[in-house]
Amino acid sequence: MSLVEILKVIVQGIVEGFTEWLPISSTGHMILVDEIIHMDQPKAYLDVFFVVIQLGAILAVVLLYFDRLNPFSRRKKKAAREATLVLWLKIIVACIPAAVLGLLFNDWMEEHLMNAYVVAAALIIYGVIFIVLENRNRNARFPIQKTGQITFQVAFYIGLFQLLSLIPGTSRSGSTILGAMILGCSRGAAAEFSFFLGIPVMLGASLLKIVSYFMDGNGFTGPQVFYLILGMVVAFFMSVYSIKFLMGYIRNHDFKFFGYYRIVLGIVVLAYFGITALAV
């Protein structure tokens, strides 16, 4: 077990935890960080590592929204418990497109589109869209102010927007927040519903990666198990901070800052890999 490798895992956990819930593409950040502090592990393991540490991020949502998402809480009245069950049904409906089409095309997308230029383009394009949308919404009154007001139809449409996140650099949270706002959700409702959708989507993706990893005849060494757990723990604590930061920020601000940030990051990614390619 290497101290240097442990430090790399901690950095990756920080990056994953902080960027996962912000509409700025955790993929774009992970690509850059991996280039700078590449972990000394087999590619098959790294493919699993970058997905499975998301479980820590999921636990952060579960912790922060446990009462909201728990349909069996004794502190809730019958109507509140039923409303929570309905919310979960809407989450499931929104996950159907990703569960069906995501399973069919995810591997193809990763094989053909997982490169720095696609990531950079997605970062910049969606950054521009965020800025344009927020300029349009400057004085808008969103008809959907709370997640409970999201209908099954709107939930399904948000799930369709979530499919855009199959394109690397788009950002799962970014595509769902963007779609939800286009469909009339307030910034807070869009962000919260994006958090909730992440639970089944990221859990399913993590389990699928682990199963595929073992079915291909791979296994984990003791240090590799430790790195996974450490990455999840760090991602968990950073996700708690990230979620609280985002919900506090959008109470008084819009998403334009994240749009500008995406554009700058996209240019940095493009420049870095462009220069690297020329140097080779």
N, C-alpha and C positions, 0 to 999 in steps of 0.2 A: 504494500500500500504506500503510495507516494504522497508526500506533503504537497508537492507542486500540483499533483492531480486533484487533491482535495480542494486546494484553493481555486482551481479551475472550475470544479463542480459548484462551489459556493458562488462564484461569479455568474455561472450559467443559471443557477437557481434564482439569483437576484434579478437577472435580466428577464427570465421567464415569468417570475411572479409579478414584477412591476408592469411589464408590457402586455401580459395576456389579456387583461380586462380593459386596457386603453385602446382606442381605435387607431393604433399606430403600427400594427403588424408586429407580433412577436417574432414571426419568421424572418423579417428583414433584419431585426436586431440580432437574432441568433446566428444568422449567416455571417454578419460582420464579426461578432464576438468569436465565433468558431474559427474564422480565418486568423484572428489575432492571437487567440490562446487555444489553439486546437488541442483537444483532449487526446491523449495517447491510448486510444482504444480502437478496436475493430469497427469498421463502418456499420456492420449489422447491429452491434451494440449501441452505437451512437444514434442510429435511427430509432431504436427503442427508447433510449435515454431521453431524447428531446421531446418525445410524446408522453412518456410515462410520468415524468416529473410534473406534468400538468395535473396529476391527481392531487398534488399539494394545493394547487390553485383552486381545484374543485372544493376541497375541504374548507377553504376560506369562505367560499360562498355559503356552504352548508352551515358553517358556524355563525356567520353574520346574519343570515336570514332564516335561522332554524325555526323560530316561532312562525314566521310568515309561511314557511314551506311545510310545516308539520300539520297534517290534517287530523292527527289523533291527539292533539294537545288537549288536556283536560281543562286548561284555562280558557279555551275557546268555547263559545256557545255553538249550538248546533248549526246555525246559519253560517257562522265563520268557518266551521269545519267543512261544511259543504262548499263554501266559496273556495277554500284551499284545494279541495279535490277537483273542482272545476278548473282552477288554475293549472293543476298538474295535467289535466286532460288537454288543455290548450298547449302546454309545453310539449306534450307528446305529439299533438297534431302538427305543431311547428317543426318537429324533428323528423317527420315522415319523409320530406324531400331529401334530406341529408342521409337518412337511413337507407333509402332506396337508391337514389342516383349517386350518392357519395360512395357507397360500397362498389358500385359499378365502375366509376370513373376515377376514384381517388388514386389508385396505383398508376393509371395512365397519366394523370395530371402531374404526379410527382416525378415520373420518368421523363416526361417531355417538357414540362414547364418549370421544374425546380431548378432555376438558374438565376444568377444575379440580375440579368437584364429584364427578365419577366417581373421579378420582385421589384426592381427599381421603377419600372413602368407602372405597375399596380399602385405602388406607393404614391407616385406623382399624380396619376389620374384620379385616384380616390381622394387625394388631398385637395385637388381642384374642385371635385364634386362637393366635398364638405364645405368649402368656402362659398361656392355658388349657392348651395342649399341654405346655408346660414344667412347669407345676404338676403335671400328671398324670404326667410322666416324672421327677419329682424323685428317686425311688429306683429307677427302671426299669433293667433290664439289657437293652440292645439286642442282639437276636440277630445282627444284621449289623454287625460291627465294622470291616470293611475293604471297600473298593470291589470287591476281587476276589471277595467273598462274595455280591455282588449277582447274583441269577439273571436270566435273560432275561425271565421273567415280571415280576419286580419292576422291572426296567429299563423295561419297556413301561408299567407302571402309573405310574412316575415321569414318563415322557413324557406321560402323560395329565394329570398334575398341571401339567406345564409349559404345557399349553394355557391354563391360567388366566392366564398372563402376557400373553395377548392383551388382557386388560382393563387399560387404563392404570392405573398405580399399584400393581398387584399385585406386580410385581418378578419377573423371570425366576428369579433366584437364590432369592428368597423362596418362590416357589411350588414349585420343585423340592426345596429343602431341607425345606420343610414336608411335602411329599408323601413324601419319602424317610424322614423320621422317623416319620411315621404308619405307614409300611410296615415299620418295624423297623430302620432304619439308625441307626447312631450319629451324633452331630453331625459328627464328622470325616469319616466316609464319605459322609454326605449333602452336606457342603460340597464335598468333592473331586469327587464325581460331578456336582454342579452345575457346577463349573468345567469339567469335561471336556465336558459337554453344550453348554456355551457356545461351544465351538470351531466345530462344524459349523453350529449354529443362527445364531450371529452372523455367521459368514462368509457363509452363504447369504443372510441378510437384507441384508448390505452389498452383495453382488454384485447382488442383485435390485434394490436401490434405485438403484445406479449404472446398470444396464441400462435401467431404466424412465426414469431421468432423461434419458439420451441419446435413447431412443426417442421421448420427448416433444419432441424438437428442441432440448433445452438443451445448453449447453456450459460449460466452466470457463474463467475468465480466469486469467492467471498468478498474481495474488494469491490467488484462490480455491483454486488447487492448493496454494499455500504454506500457507494456513490449514488445509486438510485434513491435510497432512503434519504440521504443527506440532501440531494437535489430537491426532493419533494418537501422536506421540512423547510428549507430555505425559501422555496417557492410559496409555501403556505404563508409564512410570516410576511413576505413581501406582497403577496396578494391581498392580505388583510389591509395593509397600508394603502395599496393601490386602489382598492375598491372604495375605501373611505375617502381617499384623496379625490377620486373622480366624482363621487356623489356630492362632496362638499364644493368642488370646483364649479360644477354645472348649475349649482343653485344661483350663482351670480354671473356666470359666463356661458358663452356658447361654445361650439366645437371648432371654431375657426382656427384657434391656436394649434389644435391637433392637425388641421388641414395643412397649415404652413409647415409644421414640424415634419409631416409626411413628405412634403415636397423637398425639403432640405435633406432629409434622410435618403430619399430616392436619388437625389443628385450625388450625395456622398457615396452611396452604394455603386452607382453607375461609374463615377470617377475612379473609385478604388479599384474595381474589377477591370475597368478599361485600361488604367495604367498598368495593372498587373499583367493583363493580356499582352500589352505592347512590350513590356519588359521581357516577357518570355519569347 
